[in-house]
Structure formats: structure tokens, C-alpha cells
């Protein structure tokens, strides 16, 4: 089974309080909405990977 390709639609819904999830809004190739849900730990990990892919 091939993975579904999604693209970020430039919308992020930030948590109101610590412990709330961040929602990264995306779209499939045919325009269907998809949400990537990140808790505090995963949001921080993804942010660090985007800023410093080599982990230095």
C-alpha cells in the first residue's frame, strides 16, 4: 500500500494551554482535509528536526 501524500495548507492551530495538542492542517492531493495532531513532546521534536535535521 502506497502512503498518502499530504501537503501543509499553512494553517496551524496552537494549543491554548500546555498539554493541549497542536493541529497541523494539511490537504491530500485531491483536496481532502487531513489533520496532523501533535502533543507537546512530538511538536517539540518535529520543530527541532525542521530547524536542525542533523541534530547538532
N, C-alpha and C positions, 0 to 999 in steps of 0.2 A: 504494500500500500504506500503510495506516494504521500509525502507530507503536504499539508495545505499551506499555500503561500499566502501570507498576510502582510499588509503594509500599514505602518503607523499613520493615522489620519491627523496627527499633530495635536491631538487632544489628550490631556492627562487630567484625571480627577484626583486631586490630592486629598489625603486624609484630613479630617477635621481635628483629630486627636491622635496621640501616639497609640498604636495598637490597631488603628483603622487601616484598612487596605487601600493601596493606591490602585486606580484603574487606568490602564493604558488602552485607549480606544484605537482599534485597528479595523481594516476592511479587507475582505478576501478579494481575489482578482475580479469576481463578478459583483462586487459591491455589498456583500453581506457583512453586517457588523460583527465584530469579534472583540471580546474584552480580555486583556491580559491582567490578571489580578495578582498584585504583589504585596506581601506583608512587609513589615519594616525591614526584616533581615534580607529578603530577596530584593527589595527595592535598593537597599544599600549595596548589595553585591553586584547587581546589574549596573548601577551607577558607576561603581569603581571599575568594572570591566570596560565600560564605554569610555571612561576617561583615561585609563591606563591598561590596555589589553595585555601587556606583558607582565603586569602585576609588580611593578618596581616602585 
